[in-house]
Amino acid sequence: VMVWLRRTTHPTFPSSSCCNSTLLTINAGDYIFYTDWAWTSFVVFSISQSTMLVVGAIYYMLFTGVPGTATYYATIMTIYTWVAKGAWFALGYPYDFIVVPVWIPSAMLLDLTYWATRRNKHAAIIVGGSLVGLSLPIFNMINLLLVKDPLEMAFKYPRPTLPPYMTPIEPRVGKFYNSPVALGSGAGAVLSVPIAALGAKLNTWTYSEMAA
């Protein structure tokens, strides 16, 4: 069985990538894609998105050994979220009711790191992981600034699945929250490196199991 799995691993990569990105997107929390929550809890949104992206992207990038795989992976997740956005829009909710996280530019930085360092795994983990964590909050804040009025949307269009403790509140200006992008980038850069290492280790485990 293991020999058969090893021989069919690369041809089945596209389907396995689709399945895994779907599961990661769902497990990261359904509520993160709603504009109101993403806006009022931007730091948590940034950390969850950067770690979710880097663990799957580096796993598949090292799995194939081809720079560009991380961008392919991020594109699949983006397509899935656009489908969800379209579904809510079809139900009569505003176009900006769902925010599509900007994963692709950060994944491109991971691919670029892997390519520029001549496919060095450790550079991809340390440098690439840091770049993903640093860049993702920046790209996503630009994306959220394009939303017409996230707070108005939060109160005018309450979600049917929103629990009471998740009721949106207007962001408070405080010591830490003057710049959620800076806090999200800092925390994301620190946390994305060990999570990237986990993704790389999962890759090693996969190969060791199939080598039997």
C-alpha positions as CSV (number, residue, x, y, z in Angstrom):
1,V,0.0,0.0,0.0
2,M,2.8,2.4,0.9
3,V,4.6,1.8,-2.4
4,W,1.3,2.5,-4.3
5,L,0.8,5.7,-2.2
6,R,4.3,6.9,-3.0
7,R,3.8,6.4,-6.7
8,T,0.5,8.2,-6.8
9,T,1.3,11.0,-4.5
10,H,2.2,13.7,-7.0
11,P,-0.7,13.0,-9.4
12,T,-3.2,13.3,-6.6
13,F,-1.7,16.5,-5.3
14,P,-4.3,18.9,-6.7
15,S,-7.2,17.0,-5.1
16,S,-5.5,16.6,-1.8
17,S,-4.6,20.3,-1.8
18,C,-8.2,21.3,-2.4
19,C,-9.4,19.1,0.5
20,N,-6.8,20.3,2.9
21,S,-7.3,24.0,2.2
22,T,-11.0,23.6,2.7
23,L,-10.6,21.9,6.1
24,L,-8.1,24.5,7.2
25,T,-10.3,27.4,6.1
26,I,-13.3,25.9,8.0
27,N,-11.2,25.1,11.1
28,A,-9.7,28.6,11.3
29,G,-13.2,29.7,12.3
30,D,-16.2,30.4,10.2
31,Y,-16.7,33.8,11.7
32,I,-13.4,35.3,10.7
33,F,-14.5,36.0,7.2
34,Y,-17.4,38.3,8.3
35,T,-16.5,41.9,7.8
36,D,-17.7,43.1,11.2
37,W,-15.7,40.6,13.2
38,A,-12.6,40.9,11.0
39,W,-12.7,44.6,11.6
40,T,-13.2,44.7,15.3
41,S,-10.8,41.8,16.1
42,F,-8.2,42.4,13.5
43,V,-5.2,41.2,15.5
44,V,-6.8,37.8,16.1
45,F,-8.0,37.7,12.5
46,S,-4.4,38.3,11.3
47,I,-2.8,35.7,13.5
48,S,-5.3,33.0,12.6
49,Q,-5.0,33.7,8.9
50,S,-1.2,33.9,8.7
51,T,-0.7,30.7,10.7
52,M,-3.4,28.9,8.7
53,L,-1.8,30.0,5.5
54,V,1.8,29.2,6.3
55,V,1.2,25.7,7.7
56,G,-0.6,24.4,4.6
57,A,1.4,26.4,2.0
58,I,4.9,25.3,3.2
59,Y,3.7,21.8,3.6
60,Y,2.7,21.5,-0.1
61,M,5.6,23.7,-1.3
62,L,8.1,21.4,0.3
63,F,6.1,18.4,-0.7
64,T,6.4,19.2,-4.4
65,G,9.7,21.1,-4.2
66,V,8.3,23.6,-6.8
67,P,8.3,27.3,-6.0
68,G,4.9,28.6,-6.8
69,T,3.0,25.9,-5.0
70,A,2.2,28.1,-2.0
71,T,0.6,30.7,-4.3
72,Y,-1.4,27.9,-5.9
73,Y,-2.6,26.8,-2.5
74,A,-3.6,30.4,-1.5
75,T,-5.5,30.8,-4.7
76,I,-7.6,27.7,-3.9
77,M,-8.5,29.1,-0.5
78,T,-9.3,32.5,-2.1
79,I,-11.7,30.8,-4.6
80,Y,-13.5,29.0,-1.8
81,T,-14.0,32.2,0.1
82,W,-15.3,34.0,-3.0
83,V,-17.9,31.2,-3.4
84,A,-19.0,31.8,0.2
85,K,-19.2,35.5,-0.5
86,G,-21.3,34.9,-3.5
87,A,-23.6,32.6,-1.6
88,W,-24.4,35.3,1.1
89,F,-24.8,37.9,-1.6
90,A,-27.3,35.6,-3.4
91,L,-29.3,35.4,-0.1
92,G,-29.7,39.2,-0.1
93,Y,-26.9,40.3,2.1
94,P,-24.6,43.2,1.0
95,Y,-21.6,42.6,-1.2
96,D,-19.2,43.5,1.7
97,F,-21.0,41.2,4.2
98,I,-18.1,38.8,3.7
99,V,-14.5,39.9,3.4
100,V,-12.2,37.7,1.4
101,P,-8.8,37.5,3.1
102,V,-5.8,38.5,1.0
103,W,-3.7,35.4,1.1
104,I,-2.0,35.3,-2.3
105,P,0.6,38.1,-2.0
106,S,1.9,36.6,1.3
107,A,2.1,33.2,-0.3
108,M,4.0,34.7,-3.2
109,L,6.6,36.0,-0.7
110,L,7.0,32.5,0.6
111,D,7.4,31.1,-2.9
112,L,9.9,33.9,-3.7
113,T,12.0,33.1,-0.5
114,Y,12.1,29.4,-1.4
115,W,13.1,30.2,-5.0
116,A,15.7,32.9,-4.1
117,T,17.4,30.6,-1.5
118,R,17.7,27.8,-4.0
119,R,15.0,25.7,-2.3
120,N,16.5,25.9,1.1
121,K,14.0,24.5,3.6
122,H,15.2,26.3,6.6
123,A,15.3,29.6,4.9
124,A,11.7,29.0,3.8
125,I,10.7,28.3,7.4
126,I,12.5,31.2,9.0
127,V,12.5,34.0,6.4
128,G,9.4,32.9,4.5
129,G,7.4,32.3,7.7
130,S,8.4,35.7,9.0
131,L,7.4,37.4,5.7
132,V,4.0,35.7,5.7
133,G,3.3,36.9,9.3
134,L,4.6,40.4,8.6
135,S,2.8,41.0,5.3
136,L,-0.6,39.4,5.7
137,P,-2.0,42.0,8.2
138,I,-0.8,44.8,5.9
139,F,-2.5,43.5,2.8
140,N,-5.7,42.7,4.7
141,M,-6.0,46.1,6.3
142,I,-5.8,47.6,2.9
143,N,-8.5,45.2,1.9
144,L,-10.7,46.1,4.9
145,L,-10.2,49.9,4.3
146,L,-12.0,49.4,1.0
147,V,-15.2,48.2,2.8
148,K,-17.8,50.9,2.8
149,D,-18.7,50.9,6.5
150,P,-18.0,47.7,8.4
151,L,-19.5,49.0,11.7
152,E,-22.7,50.0,10.1
153,M,-22.8,46.6,8.4
154,A,-22.2,44.9,11.7
155,F,-25.3,46.4,13.3
156,K,-27.6,46.7,10.3
157,Y,-27.1,43.1,9.1
158,P,-26.6,40.9,12.2
159,R,-25.6,37.3,11.4
160,P,-28.2,34.6,12.2
161,T,-25.4,32.4,13.7
162,L,-23.8,35.1,15.8
163,P,-23.7,34.1,19.5
164,P,-24.4,36.9,22.1
165,Y,-20.7,37.1,23.2
166,M,-19.6,37.8,19.6
167,T,-21.8,41.0,19.3
168,P,-19.7,43.5,17.4
169,I,-18.5,46.6,19.4
170,E,-17.0,49.8,18.2
171,P,-13.2,49.5,18.4
172,R,-11.7,51.3,21.4
173,V,-8.6,53.4,21.0
174,G,-6.1,52.0,23.6
175,K,-2.5,51.4,24.2
176,F,-2.2,48.3,22.1
177,Y,-4.9,49.0,19.5
178,N,-3.7,52.3,18.1
179,S,-2.1,50.2,15.3
180,P,-3.6,46.7,15.0
181,V,-1.5,46.2,11.9
182,A,1.7,46.6,13.8
183,L,0.5,44.2,16.6
184,G,-0.9,41.7,14.1
185,S,2.3,41.8,12.1
186,G,4.6,41.4,15.1
187,A,2.6,38.5,16.6
188,G,2.1,36.9,13.2
189,A,5.8,37.1,12.3
190,V,6.8,35.4,15.6
191,L,4.1,32.7,15.5
192,S,4.3,31.9,11.8
193,V,7.9,30.6,12.1
194,P,7.1,27.7,14.5
195,I,3.9,26.9,12.6
196,A,5.9,26.9,9.3
197,A,8.3,24.5,11.0
198,L,5.3,22.3,11.9
199,G,4.2,22.3,8.3
200,A,7.7,21.2,7.2
201,K,7.8,18.5,9.8
202,L,4.4,17.2,8.7
203,N,6.0,16.9,5.3
204,T,8.8,14.8,6.7
205,W,6.4,12.5,8.5
206,T,4.4,12.0,5.3
207,Y,7.5,10.9,3.4
208,S,8.7,8.6,6.2
209,E,5.4,6.9,6.4
210,M,5.2,6.3,2.6
211,A,8.8,5.1,2.4
212,A,8.0,1.8,4.1
